[in-house]
Amino acid sequence: MHVLLVEDDVDLGRALLQGLKSEDITCEWVRRAAAALHAIESKSVECVLLDLSLPDGAGFELLTRWRHAGMSAPIIIITARSALEERLAGLDGGADDFLV
């Protein structure tokens, strides 16, 4: 399995990358929305772990763009945001899961 990790926090990104690799899951880690758009076009991605707060854009915008383009790979939102409204917006917007 190949995962795209979209996470700007260095410590969290490193920990997630290490955990995925320990399970023999290949992963590309990007820290910006623009890099995520490029990565999704250049490689076969089987799952996306998506942070909502990125330095150059919002994860919700990426989610919307990918789903409108017909991307069917699972997208799991990973965020510190815990408001019910945001969780519902993420799931209604096409996320397969929402982890706080």
N, CA, C and O atoms as CSV, one atom per row, in Angstrom:
chain,resi,resn,atom,element,x,y,z
A,1,MET,N,N,0.842,-1.174,0.000
A,1,MET,CA,C,0.000,0.000,0.000
A,1,MET,C,C,0.888,1.238,0.000
A,1,MET,O,O,1.928,1.271,0.657
A,2,HIS,N,N,0.462,2.253,-0.746
A,2,HIS,CA,C,1.189,3.521,-0.781
A,2,HIS,C,C,0.269,4.631,-0.256
A,2,HIS,O,O,-0.829,4.839,-0.773
A,3,VAL,N,N,0.732,5.329,0.765
A,3,VAL,CA,C,-0.042,6.365,1.441
A,3,VAL,C,C,0.572,7.731,1.167
A,3,VAL,O,O,1.793,7.889,1.162
A,4,LEU,N,N,-0.290,8.712,0.940
A,4,LEU,CA,C,0.140,10.104,0.888
A,4,LEU,C,C,-0.193,10.726,2.233
A,4,LEU,O,O,-1.360,10.779,2.622
A,5,LEU,N,N,0.809,11.192,2.934
A,5,LEU,CA,C,0.651,11.859,4.222
A,5,LEU,C,C,0.781,13.358,3.993
A,5,LEU,O,O,1.828,13.838,3.560
A,6,VAL,N,N,-0.281,14.091,4.283
A,6,VAL,CA,C,-0.294,15.546,4.130
A,6,VAL,C,C,-0.389,16.136,5.537
A,6,VAL,O,O,-1.476,16.252,6.103
A,7,GLU,N,N,0.762,16.503,6.087
A,7,GLU,CA,C,0.852,16.950,7.487
A,7,GLU,C,C,1.994,17.941,7.617
A,7,GLU,O,O,3.130,17.629,7.261
A,8,ASP,N,N,1.702,19.142,8.126
A,8,ASP,CA,C,2.755,20.156,8.231
A,8,ASP,C,C,3.541,20.086,9.539
A,8,ASP,O,O,4.634,20.647,9.612
A,9,ASP,N,N,3.037,19.431,10.553
A,9,ASP,CA,C,3.736,19.327,11.827
A,9,ASP,C,C,4.877,18.314,11.699
A,9,ASP,O,O,4.645,17.142,11.405
A,10,VAL,N,N,6.101,18.775,11.922
A,10,VAL,CA,C,7.284,17.938,11.713
A,10,VAL,C,C,7.299,16.739,12.648
A,10,VAL,O,O,7.538,15.617,12.200
A,11,ASP,N,N,7.051,16.946,13.922
A,11,ASP,CA,C,7.113,15.841,14.884
A,11,ASP,C,C,6.043,14.788,14.595
A,11,ASP,O,O,6.330,13.591,14.596
A,12,LEU,N,N,4.820,15.233,14.350
A,12,LEU,CA,C,3.733,14.297,14.046
A,12,LEU,C,C,3.991,13.586,12.723
A,12,LEU,O,O,3.773,12.380,12.613
A,13,GLY,N,N,4.448,14.317,11.734
A,13,GLY,CA,C,4.748,13.714,10.436
A,13,GLY,C,C,5.801,12.628,10.539
A,13,GLY,O,O,5.643,11.548,9.969
A,14,ARG,N,N,6.870,12.906,11.260
A,14,ARG,CA,C,7.939,11.910,11.435
A,14,ARG,C,C,7.417,10.660,12.144
A,14,ARG,O,O,7.735,9.535,11.756
A,15,ALA,N,N,6.617,10.870,13.183
A,15,ALA,CA,C,6.073,9.734,13.936
A,15,ALA,C,C,5.146,8.889,13.060
A,15,ALA,O,O,5.220,7.660,13.081
A,16,LEU,N,N,4.282,9.543,12.297
A,16,LEU,CA,C,3.384,8.799,11.413
A,16,LEU,C,C,4.162,8.062,10.327
A,16,LEU,O,O,3.872,6.904,10.027
A,17,LEU,N,N,5.134,8.725,9.749
A,17,LEU,CA,C,5.968,8.112,8.719
A,17,LEU,C,C,6.667,6.874,9.256
A,17,LEU,O,O,6.688,5.832,8.600
A,18,GLN,N,N,7.237,6.985,10.444
A,18,GLN,CA,C,7.922,5.857,11.063
A,18,GLN,C,C,6.949,4.710,11.338
A,18,GLN,O,O,7.270,3.548,11.088
A,19,GLY,N,N,5.767,5.035,11.848
A,19,GLY,CA,C,4.775,4.000,12.131
A,19,GLY,C,C,4.305,3.282,10.874
A,19,GLY,O,O,4.148,2.061,10.870
A,20,LEU,N,N,4.085,4.034,9.821
A,20,LEU,CA,C,3.664,3.418,8.559
A,20,LEU,C,C,4.762,2.528,7.991
A,20,LEU,O,O,4.495,1.414,7.540
A,21,LYS,N,N,5.987,3.018,8.014
A,21,LYS,CA,C,7.099,2.226,7.486
A,21,LYS,C,C,7.311,0.952,8.290
A,21,LYS,O,O,7.687,-0.074,7.724
A,22,SER,N,N,7.077,0.997,9.600
A,22,SER,CA,C,7.243,-0.198,10.427
A,22,SER,C,C,6.215,-1.270,10.067
A,22,SER,O,O,6.405,-2.445,10.382
A,23,GLU,N,N,5.132,-0.867,9.410
A,23,GLU,CA,C,4.102,-1.813,8.960
A,23,GLU,C,C,4.271,-2.154,7.479
A,23,GLU,O,O,3.370,-2.718,6.859
A,24,ASP,N,N,5.432,-1.806,6.917
A,24,ASP,CA,C,5.745,-2.044,5.504
A,24,ASP,C,C,4.786,-1.326,4.552
A,24,ASP,O,O,4.456,-1.835,3.480
A,25,ILE,N,N,4.352,-0.150,4.958
A,25,ILE,CA,C,3.507,0.697,4.111
A,25,ILE,C,C,4.398,1.803,3.558
A,25,ILE,O,O,5.036,2.532,4.317
A,26,THR,N,N,4.437,1.921,2.245
A,26,THR,CA,C,5.222,3.000,1.654
A,26,THR,C,C,4.452,4.299,1.801
A,26,THR,O,O,3.221,4.318,1.787
A,27,CYS,N,N,5.190,5.372,1.939
A,27,CYS,CA,C,4.546,6.646,2.238
A,27,CYS,C,C,5.336,7.792,1.643
A,27,CYS,O,O,6.566,7.810,1.678
A,28,GLU,N,N,4.604,8.747,1.099
A,28,GLU,CA,C,5.195,10.015,0.694
A,28,GLU,C,C,4.620,11.069,1.620
A,28,GLU,O,O,3.403,11.174,1.775
A,29,TRP,N,N,5.491,11.843,2.231
A,29,TRP,CA,C,5.071,12.870,3.192
A,29,TRP,C,C,5.300,14.231,2.569
A,29,TRP,O,O,6.406,14.556,2.137
A,30,VAL,N,N,4.236,15.027,2.528
A,30,VAL,CA,C,4.324,16.408,2.066
A,30,VAL,C,C,3.757,17.307,3.152
A,30,VAL,O,O,2.917,16.894,3.951
A,31,ARG,N,N,4.243,18.565,3.162
A,31,ARG,CA,C,3.847,19.481,4.235
A,31,ARG,C,C,3.027,20.663,3.743
A,31,ARG,O,O,2.678,21.538,4.536
A,32,ARG,N,N,2.712,20.711,2.459
A,32,ARG,CA,C,1.961,21.832,1.885
A,32,ARG,C,C,0.899,21.311,0.924
A,32,ARG,O,O,1.034,20.236,0.340
A,33,ALA,N,N,-0.164,22.106,0.778
A,33,ALA,CA,C,-1.257,21.737,-0.120
A,33,ALA,C,C,-0.776,21.626,-1.561
A,33,ALA,O,O,-1.159,20.697,-2.271
A,34,ALA,N,N,0.052,22.558,-1.996
A,34,ALA,CA,C,0.553,22.534,-3.373
A,34,ALA,C,C,1.339,21.253,-3.652
A,34,ALA,O,O,1.205,20.664,-4.724
A,35,ALA,N,N,2.138,20.832,-2.712
A,35,ALA,CA,C,2.908,19.598,-2.873
A,35,ALA,C,C,1.988,18.381,-2.899
A,35,ALA,O,O,2.260,17.409,-3.603
A,36,ALA,N,N,0.903,18.432,-2.134
A,36,ALA,CA,C,-0.065,17.329,-2.127
A,36,ALA,C,C,-0.732,17.190,-3.487
A,36,ALA,O,O,-0.933,16.076,-3.971
A,37,LEU,N,N,-1.075,18.316,-4.107
A,37,LEU,CA,C,-1.690,18.270,-5.439
A,37,LEU,C,C,-0.735,17.644,-6.446
A,37,LEU,O,O,-1.150,16.843,-7.283
A,38,HIS,N,N,0.524,18.002,-6.368
A,38,HIS,CA,C,1.525,17.439,-7.275
A,38,HIS,C,C,1.724,15.945,-6.997
A,38,HIS,O,O,1.793,15.150,-7.935
A,39,ALA,N,N,1.816,15.561,-5.746
A,39,ALA,CA,C,2.072,14.174,-5.370
A,39,ALA,C,C,0.934,13.257,-5.800
A,39,ALA,O,O,1.170,12.127,-6.227
A,40,ILE,N,N,-0.288,13.738,-5.688
A,40,ILE,CA,C,-1.433,12.902,-6.028
A,40,ILE,C,C,-1.495,12.649,-7.531
A,40,ILE,O,O,-2.017,11.624,-7.970
A,41,GLU,N,N,-0.963,13.579,-8.319
A,41,GLU,CA,C,-0.967,13.428,-9.773
A,41,GLU,C,C,0.194,12.576,-10.269
A,41,GLU,O,O,0.096,11.945,-11.321
A,42,SER,N,N,1.287,12.555,-9.519
A,42,SER,CA,C,2.492,11.907,-10.017
A,42,SER,C,C,2.650,10.448,-9.595
A,42,SER,O,O,3.472,9.736,-10.171
A,43,LYS,N,N,1.898,9.992,-8.620
A,43,LYS,CA,C,2.067,8.626,-8.123
A,43,LYS,C,C,0.714,7.977,-7.877
A,43,LYS,O,O,-0.312,8.649,-7.764
A,44,SER,N,N,0.741,6.677,-7.799
A,44,SER,CA,C,-0.457,5.924,-7.473
A,44,SER,C,C,-0.624,5.906,-5.952
A,44,SER,O,O,0.152,5.268,-5.240
A,45,VAL,N,N,-1.624,6.598,-5.474
A,45,VAL,CA,C,-1.877,6.700,-4.038
A,45,VAL,C,C,-3.089,5.842,-3.692
A,45,VAL,O,O,-4.139,5.943,-4.325
A,46,GLU,N,N,-2.926,5.001,-2.679
A,46,GLU,CA,C,-4.015,4.115,-2.278
A,46,GLU,C,C,-4.779,4.612,-1.057
A,46,GLU,O,O,-5.856,4.104,-0.746
A,47,CYS,N,N,-4.222,5.605,-0.365
A,47,CYS,CA,C,-4.871,6.188,0.804
A,47,CYS,C,C,-4.212,7.533,1.095
A,47,CYS,O,O,-3.020,7.716,0.845
A,48,VAL,N,N,-4.992,8.467,1.622
A,48,VAL,CA,C,-4.468,9.783,1.997
A,48,VAL,C,C,-4.768,10.025,3.471
A,48,VAL,O,O,-5.897,9.837,3.924
A,49,LEU,N,N,-3.746,10.443,4.214
A,49,LEU,CA,C,-3.918,10.940,5.578
A,49,LEU,C,C,-3.780,12.446,5.465
A,49,LEU,O,O,-2.710,12.945,5.115
A,50,LEU,N,N,-4.839,13.172,5.755
A,50,LEU,CA,C,-4.929,14.591,5.428
A,50,LEU,C,C,-5.147,15.464,6.654
A,50,LEU,O,O,-6.148,15.327,7.357
A,51,ASP,N,N,-4.202,16.360,6.905
A,51,ASP,CA,C,-4.363,17.375,7.950
A,51,ASP,C,C,-5.235,18.493,7.381
A,51,ASP,O,O,-5.216,18.737,6.175
A,52,LEU,N,N,-5.984,19.163,8.223
A,52,LEU,CA,C,-6.849,20.249,7.753
A,52,LEU,C,C,-6.153,21.597,7.714
A,52,LEU,O,O,-6.494,22.441,6.886
A,53,SER,N,N,-5.195,21.813,8.582
A,53,SER,CA,C,-4.517,23.109,8.666
A,53,SER,C,C,-3.139,23.027,8.033
A,53,SER,O,O,-2.210,22.455,8.602
A,54,LEU,N,N,-3.023,23.603,6.853
A,54,LEU,CA,C,-1.754,23.590,6.131
A,54,LEU,C,C,-1.307,25.021,5.890
A,54,LEU,O,O,-2.150,25.913,5.799
A,55,PRO,N,N,-0.009,25.266,5.785
A,55,PRO,CA,C,0.489,26.640,5.657
A,55,PRO,C,C,-0.001,27.375,4.404
A,55,PRO,O,O,-0.121,28.600,4.404
A,56,ASP,N,N,-0.281,26.622,3.347
A,56,ASP,CA,C,-0.662,27.280,2.093
A,56,ASP,C,C,-2.067,26.931,1.610
A,56,ASP,O,O,-2.386,27.124,0.437
A,57,GLY,N,N,-2.898,26.424,2.498
A,57,GLY,CA,C,-4.266,26.092,2.108
A,57,GLY,C,C,-4.925,25.224,3.147
A,57,GLY,O,O,-4.307,24.825,4.134
A,58,ALA,N,N,-6.178,24.939,2.916
A,58,ALA,CA,C,-6.954,24.138,3.855
A,58,ALA,C,C,-7.122,22.719,3.328
A,58,ALA,O,O,-7.315,22.504,2.131
A,59,GLY,N,N,-7.046,21.772,4.230
A,59,GLY,CA,C,-7.268,20.383,3.867
A,59,GLY,C,C,-8.652,20.154,3.289
A,59,GLY,O,O,-8.827,19.300,2.420
A,60,PHE,N,N,-9.645,20.913,3.763
A,60,PHE,CA,C,-10.996,20.785,3.217
A,60,PHE,C,C,-11.013,21.089,1.722
A,60,PHE,O,O,-11.752,20.456,0.968
A,61,GLU,N,N,-10.203,22.053,1.291
A,61,GLU,CA,C,-10.137,22.397,-0.134
A,61,GLU,C,C,-9.561,21.238,-0.945
A,61,GLU,O,O,-10.049,20.943,-2.036
A,62,LEU,N,N,-8.529,20.583,-0.420
A,62,LEU,CA,C,-7.963,19.424,-1.098
A,62,LEU,C,C,-8.985,18.291,-1.180
A,62,LEU,O,O,-9.155,17.670,-2.229
A,63,LEU,N,N,-9.652,18.034,-0.076
A,63,LEU,CA,C,-10.665,16.984,-0.033
A,63,LEU,C,C,-11.725,17.231,-1.103
A,63,LEU,O,O,-12.058,16.332,-1.875
A,64,THR,N,N,-12.246,18.440,-1.143
A,64,THR,CA,C,-13.278,18.784,-2.123
A,64,THR,C,C,-12.764,18.618,-3.552
A,64,THR,O,O,-13.437,18.032,-4.400
A,65,ARG,N,N,-11.590,19.129,-3.801
A,65,ARG,CA,C,-11.011,19.055,-5.146
A,65,ARG,C,C,-10.819,17.605,-5.591
A,65,ARG,O,O,-11.170,17.245,-6.715
A,66,TRP,N,N,-10.265,16.783,-4.717
A,66,TRP,CA,C,-10.015,15.390,-5.070
A,66,TRP,C,C,-11.310,14.620,-5.301
A,66,TRP,O,O,-11.405,13.833,-6.242
A,67,ARG,N,N,-12.301,14.842,-4.452
A,67,ARG,CA,C,-13.562,14.109,-4.617
A,67,ARG,C,C,-14.307,14.573,-5.881
A,67,ARG,O,O,-14.903,13.751,-6.577
A,68,HIS,N,N,-14.278,15.864,-6.179
A,68,HIS,CA,C,-14.914,16.345,-7.406
A,68,HIS,C,C,-14.208,15.816,-8.651
A,68,HIS,O,O,-14.827,15.681,-9.706
A,69,ALA,N,N,-12.917,15.519,-8.533
A,69,ALA,CA,C,-12.152,14.969,-9.654
A,69,ALA,C,C,-12.355,13.454,-9.795
A,69,ALA,O,O,-11.840,12.834,-10.725
A,70,GLY,N,N,-13.103,12.878,-8.871
A,70,GLY,CA,C,-13.403,11.451,-8.952
A,70,GLY,C,C,-12.425,10.538,-8.236
A,70,GLY,O,O,-12.445,9.324,-8.438
A,71,MET,N,N,-11.580,11.105,-7.410
A,71,MET,CA,C,-10.627,10.276,-6.661
A,71,MET,C,C,-11.392,9.366,-5.707
A,71,MET,O,O,-12.207,9.833,-4.911
A,72,SER,N,N,-11.127,8.079,-5.791
A,72,SER,CA,C,-11.870,7.125,-4.964
A,72,SER,C,C,-11.059,6.544,-3.809
A,72,SER,O,O,-11.608,5.840,-2.962
A,73,ALA,N,N,-9.766,6.830,-3.767
A,73,ALA,CA,C,-8.939,6.316,-2.670
A,73,ALA,C,C,-9.461,6.845,-1.337
A,73,ALA,O,O,-9.948,7.974,-1.271
A,74,PRO,N,N,-9.365,6.052,-0.285
A,74,PRO,CA,C,-9.800,6.522,1.023
A,74,PRO,C,C,-9.015,7.764,1.467
A,74,PRO,O,O,-7.800,7.841,1.291
A,75,ILE,N,N,-9.725,8.715,2.037
A,75,ILE,CA,C,-9.108,9.919,2.599
A,75,ILE,C,C,-9.506,9.978,4.069
A,75,ILE,O,O,-10.688,10.042,4.410
A,76,ILE,N,N,-8.500,9.957,4.922
A,76,ILE,CA,C,-8.723,10.003,6.368
A,76,ILE,C,C,-8.185,11.327,6.876
A,76,ILE,O,O,-6.997,11.618,6.739
A,77,ILE,N,N,-9.054,12.121,7.456
A,77,ILE,CA,C,-8.649,13.408,8.010
A,77,ILE,C,C,-8.004,13.166,9.368
A,77,ILE,O,O,-8.553,12.465,10.218
A,78,ILE,N,N,-6.825,13.762,9.557
A,78,ILE,CA,C,-6.130,13.698,10.842
A,78,ILE,C,C,-5.906,15.141,11.292
A,78,ILE,O,O,-5.227,15.910,10.612
A,79,THR,N,N,-6.473,15.501,12.428
A,79,THR,CA,C,-6.440,16.899,12.839
A,79,THR,C,C,-6.620,17.039,14.339
A,79,THR,O,O,-7.090,16.122,15.012
A,80,ALA,N,N,-6.242,18.188,14.846
A,80,ALA,CA,C,-6.490,18.513,16.248
A,80,ALA,C,C,-7.871,19.141,16.422
A,80,ALA,O,O,-8.347,19.289,17.548
A,81,ARG,N,N,-8.505,19.506,15.333
A,81,ARG,CA,C,-9.836,20.118,15.405
A,81,ARG,C,C,-10.856,19.067,15.823
A,81,ARG,O,O,-10.930,17.989,15.233
A,82,SER,N,N,-11.633,19.388,16.835
A,82,SER,CA,C,-12.561,18.378,17.351
A,82,SER,C,C,-14.025,18.816,17.342
A,82,SER,O,O,-14.889,18.084,17.826
A,83,ALA,N,N,-14.311,19.984,16.804
A,83,ALA,CA,C,-15.694,20.460,16.793
A,83,ALA,C,C,-16.568,19.535,15.952
A,83,ALA,O,O,-16.163,19.077,14.883
A,84,LEU,N,N,-17.753,19.273,16.445
A,84,LEU,CA,C,-18.685,18.399,15.748
A,84,LEU,C,C,-18.954,18.906,14.332
A,84,LEU,O,O,-19.049,18.110,13.398
A,85,GLU,N,N,-19.075,20.214,14.169
A,85,GLU,CA,C,-19.358,20.783,12.850
A,85,GLU,C,C,-18.255,20.458,11.843
A,85,GLU,O,O,-18.532,20.182,10.676
A,86,GLU,N,N,-17.011,20.494,12.304
A,86,GLU,CA,C,-15.896,20.178,11.411
A,86,GLU,C,C,-15.851,18.697,11.072
A,86,GLU,O,O,-15.549,18.325,9.938
A,87,ARG,N,N,-16.147,17.861,12.041
A,87,ARG,CA,C,-16.183,16.427,11.763
A,87,ARG,C,C,-17.267,16.103,10.745
A,87,ARG,O,O,-17.046,15.334,9.809
A,88,LEU,N,N,-18.429,16.690,10.936
A,88,LEU,CA,C,-19.520,16.460,9.989
A,88,LEU,C,C,-19.188,17.010,8.605
A,88,LEU,O,O,-19.486,16.372,7.594
A,89,ALA,N,N,-18.575,18.186,8.556
A,89,ALA,CA,C,-18.186,18.775,7.267
A,89,ALA,C,C,-17.191,17.876,6.538
A,89,ALA,O,O,-17.283,17.696,5.324
A,90,GLY,N,N,-16.249,17.319,7.274
A,90,GLY,CA,C,-15.273,16.430,6.663
A,90,GLY,C,C,-15.904,15.166,6.111
A,90,GLY,O,O,-15.625,14.764,4.981
A,91,LEU,N,N,-16.748,14.548,6.905
A,91,LEU,CA,C,-17.400,13.315,6.459
A,91,LEU,C,C,-18.393,13.596,5.333
A,91,LEU,O,O,-18.469,12.839,4.366
A,92,ASP,N,N,-19.145,14.671,5.458
A,92,ASP,CA,C,-20.076,15.050,4.388
A,92,ASP,C,C,-19.343,15.451,3.116
A,92,ASP,O,O,-19.871,15.300,2.015
A,93,GLY,N,N,-18.118,15.966,3.270
A,93,GLY,CA,C,-17.324,16.386,2.124
A,93,GLY,C,C,-16.620,15.249,1.406
A,93,GLY,O,O,-15.981,15.466,0.376
A,94,GLY,N,N,-16.730,14.045,1.937
A,94,GLY,CA,C,-16.159,12.905,1.244
A,94,GLY,C,C,-15.056,12.167,1.974
A,94,GLY,O,O,-14.522,11.187,1.454
A,95,ALA,N,N,-14.706,12.614,3.163
A,95,ALA,CA,C,-13.683,11.882,3.928
A,95,ALA,C,C,-14.243,10.532,4.357
A,95,ALA,O,O,-15.432,10.401,4.649
A,96,ASP,N,N,-13.380,9.545,4.391
A,96,ASP,CA,C,-13.805,8.217,4.821
A,96,ASP,C,C,-13.776,8.046,6.333
A,96,ASP,O,O,-14.468,7.193,6.890
A,97,ASP,N,N,-12.959,8.874,6.991
A,97,ASP,CA,C,-12.910,8.866,8.457
A,97,ASP,C,C,-12.310,10.182,8.919
A,97,ASP,O,O,-11.708,10.911,8.130
A,98,PHE,N,N,-12.476,10.481,10.186
A,98,PHE,CA,C,-12.031,11.737,10.762
A,98,PHE,C,C,-11.436,11.421,12.129
A,98,PHE,O,O,-12.161,11.078,13.063
A,99,LEU,N,N,-10.117,11.536,12.242
A,99,LEU,CA,C,-9.429,11.220,13.501
A,99,LEU,C,C,-8.939,12.489,14.171
A,99,LEU,O,O,-8.242,13.299,13.561
A,100,VAL,N,N,-9.308,12.651,15.420
A,100,VAL,CA,C,-8.886,13.829,16.193
A,100,VAL,C,C,-7.679,13.442,17.023
A,100,VAL,O,O,-7.143,14.272,17.758
